[in-house]
């Protein structure tokens, strides 16, 4: 029975994409970015392209989290997200870098 509980806990943290290993997720976000291949960075950890997080929840633990979306040729977008509250979708539209 104990093994089943450990597997369930491991599956839950993988499914939410918890960036703080060992910490419990207290909120989860999806990200919709333009361009879709922009890179999502949470607390200085590269989470891959935003498109990966359009249909998948990214679980975050307690506290404030620094989020940055960037792509070559575009101005980066940074924000702080709370580590608690209801699930939500974050929409980010990057502006092209002026030449």
ABEGO torsion letter per residue (X at the ends): XAAAAAAAAAAAAAAAGBABBGBBBABBBBBBBOBAABBBBBGGBBAEBAAAAAABBBBBBBEBBBBBBBBBGBBBBBBBBBABEBBBBBBBBBBBBBX
